Amino acid sequence: MTAPTAPAANFLRHQIESDLAAQRFEGKLWAGHPASGAELAASGRPDPARIRTRFPPEPNGYLHIGHAKSICLNFGLARDYGGVCHLRFDDTNPEKESQEYVDAIVDLVKWLGFDWQANGTDHCFFASDYFGFMYECAEALVMAGHAYVDEQSPDEMRATRGTLTEPGRDSPWRARAPEESLARLREMREGKHPNGSMALRARIDMASPNINLRDPVLYRIRHASHHRTGDAWPIYPMYTYAHPIEDALEGITHSICTLEFEDQRPFYDWLLARLAELGKLRDPLPHQYEFARLNLSYIVTSKRKLLQLVRDGHVEGWDDPRMPTLAGLRRRGYTPASIRALCDLTGVSKANSRLDYTLLEQALRDDLDPKAPRAVAVLDPVKLVITNYPEGQEETCTAPLNPHAPDAGVREFAFSRELWIERDDFREEPPKKYFRLFPGNLVRLKYAYVVRCTGVVKDAEGNIVEVQAEYLPETRSGTPGADSVKVKGNITWVSAAHAVPAEVRLYDRLFSDPHPDAGDKDFIAALNPDSKQVVQGWLEPGVQAAPGATWQFERLGYFTADRELSTPEKPVINRSVTLRDSWGR
């Protein structure tokens, strides 16, 4: 097949094309489900997938914008090269994982537009499904002399591991006989020893310059209940041990990780090679490739820090619209298409960098501009009274539903004597180059008439409570007289008698520092005190604020009806993004 043109630099596409051209996966088998080398030899058939990738989240938190990069990359590459992408839950850490996170991850990967159904198979898998096979592999490694049970304490292991400049020292248990290690391993499996009393380690090279090859731990004792296997296992595999075995069982061809796993690749290869030698796995074996994660300014993505924001009440949950979680972005009004576009735009490289948050905002504007319906909202209202318009009279004005889509039709709304306008659209003493309402000035009420400001009404404290104007009847928009009077200013409005009241939440960036957690910074101190403002506004009549509905409110930005709180009878509206970047000024 002809590979699509990559929207941005992507070295992984070149790697896949090279592998396919070299027929590296020729003869690769698939049993219809994850399978060991022995099962593939007995019942495997030619793999219908040209490549296999996987998105492997740990179900211990909510997905964030950084995960979106990996999701789009893995599912996108599989789609573009006639392959299959698996959704695999790396559930090897029982104390931090739960079904709640599994359900949320499934929901959000689907929301982004991806699924794992292919060739009549559901390719959603769990590491915990392989616990039995992983343990078989551990026993085989022990008996082959590639692993041993170490009875040092965790502190003692750390002390003998060495440093980046000094080699490690052998454990006193490193030379124990395989039979003795096997007996201890089985005691660990039977739950006979307490947490931290011993661990299974690979026997590789304590003097290796790669500290990850200095006899890494394969299994640790954890007397903890697992959300899927319950209390069946008192020992759990380390991620670095489980990950390559999972990939091999699932027939993954390209195991795509972020750069922090680059130093783990030699162990990944070592383990797969040993297990293939022992007949547990079958060639061709997976290969790991690393790419730079998606880092954006003005956010944090550490699960620990996100949890702190939630736990300490700085935000209102994992789906708070200010959070960089996919749940938060969805509730804010971000679309799957905008997030996919950002991931495509930023490409794939081996160099870490931090991208400006404006790229995410602009991706949403680009997606919504051609399709979001328009409406008018007034968020800081002051009343405008058209003193020469007859009381009790009203007329219907029209405007395009979306100026980029003429076939979408028009919207209709009432014009009347009393209107709401933005307070900022009036100045009693205007600055230079201010072209909106001020005493004596002419402006156009968009889609209606030209009006001349004639005065104001103030309360006892001197606050303006009403602006007064007269309309020019011959200047109605869409009539021959519309251009008879030239004005420099246009302002938006809604009829006071017909407007829909709404709670509007003006969300902004959660942090005021572009690098809130860089170095030793206290990221909490960088929180933006103005990241959320709640106002009572007025919406154009006809706006239906069903949960998830989206609009461009003219002159203000893109807004969405809150997924959890909004109803047509009581709208709660979230600002997704302003029309233009206000942070770059």
N, C-alpha and C positions, 0 to 999 in steps of 0.2 A: 504494500500500500504506500501511497505517497504521504509523507509526514506533513502536517500543516506547518505554515510559517509561524514561528514563535513570536509572540507579541513583544518580547524583550529577551535579553540574553538568557540562555538556559543551557548550561553545559550538560545537564542530564539528558536532554533530547539527543545531543550528539553521542553520548555514551550508549543510549538505547539503540540508536540507529546503527552504531558500530557493532553492537552485540548481535542485532538481528542480521546485519549483513554477513557477519562471521558465522552465523548459524550456531551461536553458543548454546542455545537451548534445544538444539536438534535432539530428538529422542527423549525429551523431558516427559515424565509421566504424571498423571493425575488420577486419583482413585475416586473422584467425586466428592471428596472431603479430605481434611488433613490426614496424612498417613505417614507411617514410618518407612524406612527403606525396605524392610521385609514385606510390608503390605503392598507397597508400590510394585515390588518385583512379582508378587503373586497376582495382583488384580488391577494394576495400573493400566491406563490407556493413554494414548497420546493426548497431551494437554491441549484443550481447545483454546486456551488463552495464550496469546503470543508473548505476553509478559504478565507478571503478577507483582503488584505493589500492595502496600497496606498503610492504613492510618491507625496507629496503635496507642490511643490515649489510656492513661491510667485513670480509673473512675474515682478520683479523689478530689474533684473540684469541677467547676464550670469552665467550659471552653472559652478562650479569649481570642482576640484578634490575631495573636501570633499563631494559634492553632489553625486559623483559617488558611494561612499560607500552606501548611502541611496538607490540610484537607484538599485544597484546590490543586496542589501539586500532584499528590498521589492519585487522586481520582481522575484528574485531568490527563496525566500521562497514560494511565491505563486506558482511558477512553480513546485517546488519540492514536494509540498504537495497537488497537485490537486486543487489549488485555482486560484484566479484571483487578479491581482494587478491593481488598478485604477491609472490613471494619473489625479490628481486634482490640479487645479490652485486656490490657496488661494488668490483671488483677492479682498481683503477687504480694501485695502489702495490705493485709487484711484490716489492720487497725485504722486505716485512713480511708477505706473505700466503702461505698454503699450503693444500693440499687437506685437511690435517688439520682446519683450522678450518672449511672448507666442510662437511665431513662432520659435525662436531660441531654446527654451527648447524642443519643440516637435522634432525638427530636431536632437538635440544631444542625447535625450533619444533613439530615433530610431537608431542613429549611434552606440550607445553602444550595440545595439542588442536586444532591448526590444520593445514590443508593448502591447497594451491594448485591443486588440480584443479577445473576448472569448465568446463561446456559442451564436454566432450570434449577439453580442452586442459590440458597441464601448464604452469602459469604460473611456472615457475622459470627465471629468466634471469640472465645475467652481463653486466656492463658490457663485458667484454672481447669479447663477441660483436658489439659495436657499434663497435669501434675503427676499422674501415674507414670507416663512415659518419661518425664523428666527424672523421676526417681530411679527408674530402670537404668537410664543413662548414667546417673550418679554411681550406682553400684558397679556398672561396667567400667567406668573410669577408675574407680578404686581398685578393682581387681586387675586392671591393666597397668597399675602403678602410676596413673596420671592424677590421682587425688588421694587425700588422706584426711582423717579427722584430727583436728587440732584442739587440744584442751587448754590452750592458753586463754586468758581472759581477753575481752576486747581491748582493754588498755595495753596489755602485754603484746598483743598483735600489732597495735599501732606503734609501740615502742621499738619493735624489731623490724618494722617495714622499711626503715631507712628514709632517706630524703632524696630530693632531686639531684643532689651531688654526692650522696653516700649510699652504698649498696645496703640492702637489708641483710638480716641475719636469719639463719635457718631456725625454725621452731624446733624445740626438743622433741616434738612429736612427728617431725617430717619424715624420719627414717623408719617409722613403725611399719610392721608387715601389713600387706594388703588385707590379710585375713583379720587382723586385729582392728584395722580401720573399718572393715565391713561390719564386724560385730558391733562396734560403737555406732556406726551409721544406722544400723537396724534398731539399736536401742533409742537413738534419737527419734527415729520414725515411730517407735512405739510409745513415745512420750515419757520416757523414763528419766529424763534429765531436765533441769530447769533452764529457763532462758539465759543465754549468755555463757553457759558453762562449757560449751564446745561448738565447733563449726566444721563443716566440710570445706576443705580448700583444694584448689588445683595445685598440682606439683609442676611448676614451670621453671622459674629462674629467679631466685631472690636477689641476684646481682644485676638483673635487667635494667638498662637505662630507662625503660618504660615502666614506671612504677605500677601500672595496671597489670603487668605480667609477673609481679612478685607474689606468686601464690594467692591469687584473689579468692575470696570466699565464694563458694557456690551455694551452700545451704546454711541457714541459721535457724536456731530453735526459737519458735514463737508460739507460745500457748495462747492463741487468739482465735476467735470465731470468725470465719470467712462468710461473706454475704451470699455465697453460692454453695460452698462445700461444708459449711457449718464447722463442726469440730473434728472433721475427719483427719485433718493434718496438723500435727504439732510442730512441723518444720515447713519452711517456705523457701523457695529458690530466690536467689538474688536476681535482680532485673538483668544484670549483665550475663548471667547464665541462662536465664529463661528466654531472653530476646532472640538469640540466634537459633535456639531449638524451635521456637515458635515459627520463625521465618522458614526454617527447613521443612517442618511438618506441613506447612501451608503452601510449599512450593514457590515461595517468593523469589523472584529473580532480581529485583532491585530494592534493597532495603534502604530507604531514604531517611536519614536522620539529620538533626541539626549539628552544628560544628562541635559542640561540647562532647560528642561521642567519637570524635576522630581518634583520640588516643585509645579508645576502647576497641578500635577495629582489629588490631593484632590479636587480641584475645578472642574476638568474634571468629576470626579465621582459624585460630588455633583450636578452639573448641569444636568447630564444625569438622575440621580435618581429622581430629582424634575420633569423633563419633562416626565419621564415614569409614575410617580404618576398622572400627569395631563392628561395622555392619549395621549400625543403628540408623544411618542416614544414607541417602543415595545421591550420586551426582546427577545433574549439575547442582552444586550447592549455591545458596544465595551469596550475594556480594553487597557489602555496605557502602553507601555513598553519603557524603555529608554536604550540607548546604547551610548558608547563613540564614538565621532566623529573621523573621520580620520584626524589627524594632521601630516603634514610632515615638516621636517626641510627645511630651505632656501626658504620658501614661506610665503606669507600672503594670507588669504582667506576672510578677512573682506570685505564686499561689499563696505563700505565707503572708505577703503584704496585702493581697486582695482580701484574704480572710481577716486580717487585722482591720481593714476598712469596714468590713461588714460587722465583725464582732464588736468593735468599739463604737459603732453607730455613726461613723462619718458618712456612710451612705445607707440607703434604705433597702439593702438586700443585694443578692448577686445580680438581679436584673434591674437594679437602679439604672436609669438611662444615662447616668454619667460614667458608669463602669465600662471598662474595655472588654468585658465579657460579651460573647455573642448574644446572650440573653439580654444584656443591657442595651447593646446596639440595636437589636431588633425592637425593643420597647421604645427606644429613642426615635425609631423611624427609619433606620438604615435598612436597605434592601439587600437581598442576596446578590443581586446583579452588581450592586455598587461594591460589595466586598470582594466578589470574584474579580471585578475589573481592577481593583487596587492590587490584588495578588498577581494578576497578569502584568500589570504595568510595571511592578517593581522587579520582575525578572527573578532569576536564580543565580546566585554567585557563591563563591567561597570566601568572600570578604565581609566581615561584620560591619554594619553601618546603622545609623539611626536616621530614619526618614521623617520628614516633617509631617505633622498631623494634618496640615492643609491638604495633603494628597488624598487622605480618607474623606475629608469634607467635600473636596471637589469631585471625587468619584460619585458621591451621592447626588450632588447638584447635576452632574452630567447625566445620571440615570433618570432623575425625576423631571428635569426640565422639559423633555419632549412629551411626557405622558401624564404628569400630575395635573389634575384639574385646578383651575384658579378660583380664588374666592377672596373676599375682603374681610379683614379682621381689624378691629381697633382695640389696642391693648392698653393704652393710657388715655382714656377718653375725656374729652371736654365737649359740651353740647354746642352745636352750631345751629342757630335759629335763622331761617330765611324769612325775614320780616315781611316781605312783600309777596310771599307765596300764600295762597288762601288756606286758612285753617280748615282741617278736615279733608283737604284734597290730597290725592296721591296719584302717581302715575308709574308705569312700568318702564324700567330701563333694562337694557340688555348688554351682555358682554360675552366674548368668546369663552367657552369652557377651557380651551387651551389654544393659544394663538398659533402653536406649531401644528395643530391638528384641526384644520377647518371642518373636517367631517364629524368631529366630536359634537358639534352643535354649539348652542348658546345657553347661557344661564339668564334667568330673569329675576329682578329684585325691585322692590318698591323705592320710589323717591317721595319724600314728604317734607313738610315744613321744618320739622326738627330732626337733626341728624347728629350722629356721633362722629367726631374726627379725632385724629391723634393730637394730643396736647402740643407736641413738638411741631405741628403744622401751623401754629399761630405764634407770632411774636408781637407784643405790644410795641417794643422798640427793636426792630430787626437789625441784625448785623449786616455788613456789606455782603452782597451777592446772595441774599436771602430772598427767594422768589415765591415763597408760599404766603399764607394769609398774614396781613398786618393792616392796620387802619388805612383805608384808601386804596389798597392794592386789589388787583384783579387776579383771580386764579380760576382754573377749571376744576370743578368737581368731576372727577373722572367718570365717563359714561353718562354725564348729565349736563349741567349748565355751567356757564361762566358766572361767578359771583364776585361782588365787590364788598369788601369788609367795611362795615359802617360803625362798629363800636364793640364794647364789651360790657359785661355785668360782673361786678365783684361782690364778694361777701364782706362782712364786717372787718375781717382781718386783711382785706386787700387781695384775696386770692381770686383769680379769674374763674368764674363758674359758668359763664356763657359767652360765646362769641356771636356777634350779630352780623348779618350780611344781607344784601339784596341780590336777587338773581336777575339775569338778563334773559327774558323769555325767548328771544330769537336765536339763542346760541346753543340750543340743545344738540348734543352729540348725535351724529348721523343725519342731521338735517342740513339743507343748503346754507343756513346761517351759522353753522358750527364754527366756520373759520372767519366769520365777519369781525370778530374781536380777537386780536392776537394777545396771548398771555405767555409768560415764561414758566409758570408753575402749574403742576397738576397735583391734586391731593385725593386720597381715597376717603370713603365715608360709608356709613351704613345708616339706614333709617332707624331712628330711635324707637318708633312704634313697632317695628318689625324685626329688629335685630334679635339674635339668639344669645342669651348670656352664657358665658363659659369660663371655667377656670383654666387658665393658661399657664403652663410651667415653662419658664424660659431657662433652658439648660445651656450650660457653657462648659468649657474644659474643666475637668476636675482639679487640675493642678495649674498653678500660675508659673511654675518653673518648667522649662522645656525638658530638663533632665532631673526629675524630682528625686530619683534614688541613685544618682551617680556618686561614686566614691563613698564617702562616709556621711552623706547628707541624711538628715531626718526628713523622710518623704512626707510625714504628717505635717511638718511645718510649711511644706510647699502647697498645701491644699488651697484652692481658690475659694475665698469666702463668697464670691458672687457666682459660683457654679450653678446655683439654682435660685431663681426668683419666681414667686407665684403671684400672678396678677389676675384680676377679674376683668375680662374683656367682653367684647361684643362681636358676634360673627354675622356675616351676611346671611339673610334668611334663605333657607333652602339647603344649608350645609347640614349633612347627615353625619353625625359624629359617632358612627358605629365603630367598635374597637378595631384599630388597625387602618382606618381610612386615612388617606394622605392628601394634602393639598399644598399648593404654593399660595400662601397669603401674600397678596401683592404688596411689593415694596418691603416686606418683612423677612421672608424666608420660607423654608419648607417645614411643615408641621404635620403631626400625626395624632389621631385619637388614641389615647392610652389603651393598651391591650387589656389591662386589668380593671381599670376604673371607669372608663368613659361609657356613657350610654347616650342614645339620641336625645333622651329627656334631660340629661345632666351631663353635658360634655366636659371632659377633662382632656386638654390638648397639650401635647408636648412639642416644644420646638426641636426639630431635628438638626437643622443647620441654617445659619443666616444666608441671605442671598449672596453676600460677598464676604471675603475674609476680613475680619475686623482685628485680628491679632498681628497682622504684618505691618500695620500702620504705625 
